[in-house]
């Protein structure tokens, strides 16, 4: 609906009509107060008259007009910001809590993750580390970057969970392979485990829950092998048809890729904690938070979900203790077109550390201050500029013709690359 025309100053009956009309449409006292403030009605109303408008039985019948009068009497000459603060004190907004962010990707033969080919994943014959949190009961490939073809430029690597909980870490040059395999373990017991595969010089090492696991070697080429190729990095499967255990049915979170050999101490210290995007050597990180395939490393690589991948509860130890905002989460965005109709824009994610992603790509330069989020245009990820505020519920008629009580929401402006500024709004996914 459209906000009714405001009454003339000091016209209490007209003010009541405006307030009652907005209340009947489902808008909160905060929105009603803002509608009257924008019409410059408050400065000419006494505290008693103002309280009468907001506490009328047609607006908010359960509130005490005397209490509101006392609060408003203390405002600074009824300046808009002071009045808004007074109204908020009496009409507190609903509480907003951060949703669980320690979620994971549930992969299967019907779905997996694929990160675009990237030079950052070409480790040549150098050191590198692959990490992942895993919960599964059956075998399959956890992380891989290897195709079926051999020859120059067709190297790669795989981390595979095998029957009985054995793990395999394989490297391949396209002309030969070198790998290690561990004995049976508890990795496939249906509980969460941390797995790390490290290449350091000519050695391959596997860790389970921070502890090195003994392994046997196998291969037909001397390490270290050149693992470079031009393929995607996959989570939950491999492109190599020769691998017996390709598709993984299980849950994966906190997949990390490093361009160096992580030590046992480094693995133990960080395996159940978040790693900042700027951490030296981190070239890929897919946390699983909010079920979005966002690369949270400085690489910011485009990653897609192939097939069906669902979101499930992740490793409890990775849950944030102090997210930067209760408004963290994934928001489905719509923008207003030139004809006034709203159309889908995509998804905005606010992560617990303040990182912002638009359509599953991290946006550089985003700034979060209290409930306000701004970000500049970022050509590297084809994202326009935006300025939004987070609200417990959607009450502003400019953005929500029908009040949205299933919050929180965001609202503000967005300027697409090469386009004009327009309104944007979004609701957080459950």
N, C-alpha and C positions, 0 to 999 in steps of 0.2 A: 504494500500500500504506500501512498504518498503521505508525508507528514502534513497534517492539516495546517491551514494558514493561522499564524499566531494572532492572538487578540491585541487590541490596543493597550498601551501601558495602563496599569492600575485597574484594568477591567477584570475583577476577580471572577464574575460569572463566565466571561468568555474564556479566561484562563482555565477554569474548571472544565469547560466543554472540550478544550484542546486536550487537557490531561486525561479526561475520561475517554475520549475517542482513541487516544494512543493506548491507554490501558486495556480497552476492550479489544484492541487489535493484538494484544499480547506483549506489548513493549514494557520494559522495566521502568521503575522510577528514575533510574539514571538517565535513560533515553528521554523520558518525559521532561526531566529537568533540563537536559541539553536543548531540547526543542524550544523551551520557553526562554532559555538563556540566549539562544541565537536570535530570538526576536526582541531582545533587550527589554523584556518584561520585568525581570527581577529587580532592577535598580529602583523601580518606582513602587514596589510592593513592600509592605512592612514584613517583619519576620513572622508575625501572626498570620498575615494574609498568605504568605508563601507556604507556611505549614498547612494552612487550611486547604490550599490547592493540592499539595502532594499527599495529604492524609485524608482527603475526602473519601467516603466509603466507595465511590465509583473508581477510585484510583488505587488506594491501598488501605482498606478498611481496618486492618488489624494493627496499624501503627498509631502511636501516641503523638498527637499534634503538639502537645505541650513539650515533649522531649525534643521534637524536631525544632520547635521554636527556640528552645534554649541553645541548641547547637548553632542555629543560624544567626542568633543574636551576636555570637562571637566572631562572625566572619568580618573580613576587611571591607566594609562598605559594599557588601554584596558584589564584589568583583567576581566575574565568572569562575575563575579557577578556585577561589575561596569557597564559593557556593557549591561547586562540584565536589570539593573535598568534604564539605559538610554533609552533602547528600550521601556520599559514599560511606560516611561514618555511620549514618543511620540505616542506609540500605546497602549493607555489605554485599559485594558480588559473590557468587558461588565460588567455593574453593576450587582450585585447579591443581591437579597432581600430575606428575610426569608418568607416562605409561611405562610398562616394563620395556626396557630396550635391549636386554640380554636375550634376544631371540636368535634363532638359527635358521638355516636353509634346510628344508627337507627335500633331498634329492632322490631320484629313482631312475629306472630305465626310461621313464617318460619325461624326465626333466633334469637339467643341469645348468651350470653357469659357464659363460664363455666371455673372457676378456679379450678385446681386440689385440691383434698382433702389435707388439711394441718392442722397440730397440732395448728398452730397459730390462727385458727378460732374456736378452742374448748375453749370457755369461761367458761365452766362448769356452776356454779351458780353465777359467778362473773359479774362484770360490763362490759358493752361494748356499742359501738356506731356505727351506720350505717348512712352514709351520701350519698346523690346523688343529682345531678342537673337533673331536669326532665322537659320535654316538651311533653305534650300529651293531647288528647281530649277524650280518652276512658280509661276504667279501665284495670288493669293488675298488675302483680307482678313486683315490681321494683328491689328488691334484696331479695334473699332467700337462706337458707341452711336447707332444710327440705325435707324428703322423705315421701312416703306413709306409710311405715311400722311403727309400734309402738313397745314398749318394750324397754328394756335396750339398751343404745347406739344408740337410734333413736330419740334423741331430735332435736331441731332446732329452727329457727326463720324465720320470713317473714315480709317484709314491702310491703304492697299492697295498690295501689290506687283503690278506689271503685267508683261506679257510683255517680255522683254528686260532686265529689271531696273529698269525705270522705277518710280518711287514716286509715289503720289498721296496728298495730305493734303487732305481735303475737310471743309468746315463747312457747316451747313445750318440755316436758321431755321424750316423748314416752309413758308415762302413763297418762298424763293430760296436760292441756294447760292453759295459762293465757295471756290475750290480752287486748289492748285498741283500741277504735275506735273513731275517731273525727267526728264532724258534717260535713255537706257539706261545701266546700270551693272553692276557685278559682284555685285549683291545676290543674284541667283539662281544663283550659281555652285556651290552645294552646300557652301559653307563658311560658318562662323559670321560674322555681321555684326551690328553694333549700329546700330539705326535710331532716330532721335528726330524727333518732329514738334512744333514749337513755335508757339503763337500768342502774339504780343506786340503789343498794340494792334491796328492794322489789318493787320499783316503776318503771313504764314504762312511758316515756314522748315522745311526738312528737312535732317537731318544723317545721314551714313552713316559709321560708324566714327569719330565725333567731328569730322568735317569737313563744313562747310556745302556743300550741293550746289545749283548753280544750277537755277532752275525757272521755268516759265512759268505765268501766272495765267489763270484762266478763271472765269466766273460770270455771274450775272444779278442779283446784289444786292451792295450796298456793304458791305464789312466794317467792324467786326466784327459777326458775326451771333450771335443768341441761340441757343445749342445745347442748351437745356434740353429734357428729356423725362422720361417716367416708365418708361423701358425698362431692360433689363439691359445691362450692359457685356459684350461678347462678345470672345473671343480665338479666332481661327481661322475666323471667319465674320462675317456681318452679317445683321441682320434686314431690311435694305433690299433688296427684290426687284429694284429698278432697277439695282443694282450688277452690272456684267457679270462681275466676278471676285469671287464671294462666298466659296466654301469654299477654304481654304488647305490644301494637302497639304505638310507640312513640320514643322519643329520650332521651338518657341518657348520662351524662358525669360526670366526677369527682366523681366517686364512691369511697368511702373511708370506711375503716373498722378499728376500734380502739379497743384495749383491755382494755379500761377504759371508764368511764362516762365523756363525754365532757360537760363542763358547757355551759350555755346560752351565756356567754361572749365569750368563745372560739369558739363556733359555729359561732357567728356573725362576729368575727374578721377574720376568715379563710375561710368562706364559698365560697367567690369568689376570693380567692388567691391560688397560688400553695403552696403545703406543701412539704418541703424537705423530701427525703426518710428516713433520719435519725431522724426524729421527734419522740420524745418519745411516745410510745403507738401506732404508726401507723403500722398496720400489713397488710394492703392492700390498694392500690390506683390504679385505672384504670381511667386515665384522658380522654381518647378518642382522644388524640392528634394524628394527622395523620391517624386516623382510625385503629391504631394498638392495639391489646389486651395485652398491656405490663403492668405488675404489677410493678409500680414505687416505691413500698415500699421496706424496707429492706428484706422482705420475698422473693421477686423475684420469685413468684410462676408462674409456667407454666399455661397459660390461653389460651383457644382456642375459636374460633368462630364456633358455631354450626349452620349449615344452612346458611342463607343469612343475613348478617348484613352490611349495607352500611354506608358511612361516610357523614355527613351533617355538616352544620355550627353549632357551639356550642354556649354556653353562651358568649355574647360579653365581659362581665366584666372579663373573665378569660384570655383574650388575653394578650400575653406578651408585656411589654413595652420595655424591653431591653434584647432580647435574646443574648446569649453569642456569637452567630455567625450568619451571614446571610445564612450559609450553613445548618442550621437546617432543618430536614425533613426526609423522608423515602426514602432509596436508594435500588433499585433492584440490587443485586450483581451477578456477574458471575466470575468464576475463570478459568484460563488457565490449560488445562489438559496436560498430558505428550506428546500427539500428537499435541499440539498446538491449539486444538479447545477449545472454551469457553463454559462452562456449568453453569447452575444456582447454586448459593450457598444459596440464601435466601434474607433476608431483613435486612439492617442496618438502625437503627433510631438514629438520633442525636436530642435530645430534647432541648428545650429552656434553661434549666438549666445546660446543658452540659452532662447530663446522656446519656449513649450510650447503645443501646440494639441490640443484634444480634439474628435474628430469634425469635423476641418477648420475649427475656429474657435479663434482664439487665446484662451487663458485668461488673464485679468488677475490679477496677483499671484502667479504661480508662482515658487517659489524652488528653485534647484538648489544643493545643498551636497554636494560630492564625489559619492557614489553615491546620495544621498537627494534625492527630488523631492517637494515638497508644493505643493498649490494649493488655494485657497479655492473655495467655491461661487461661481459667476459666473452670475447670472441673465440677464445680457445675451446670453449664448450658450448658455443652458440646460445648463450643466455643473455637476455635483456636485463635492464636495470630495474630495480624495484625498491619500494619503501612501504613496509606494512607494519601494523601493530597487531598484537595478539590480544584477544578478548575472551573472557570466560564463556560468553554466549554471543550469538549474533543478533543484535538489537537495533543497529543503525539502519533505518529504512532505505538509505542510499544503497546499501549493499544487500540487505535482507528484507525484501518486501513482506516476507513472512518470517516472523521471529524464529531464530534457530536456538533452541534451548539445549540441544545436544552438542555442547561445545567441547573444547574450546574452538575458536575460529581465528582467522587472520583476515585483515582487510586493509586496503591501501591502493597504491598505484603501481603500474607496471608499464615499462616502455620496451617493446620488442625491438630487436635489432633492425634499424632502419625504419621503424614505425613511430606512431604517435603515442603519447601517454594515455593510458586508459585505466579504468578501475579493475582491481583484482580482488578476489576473495577466496577463502578456502576453509574447509572443515577438517579437523584432525580425524584420522582413521581410528576406529576403536582399538 
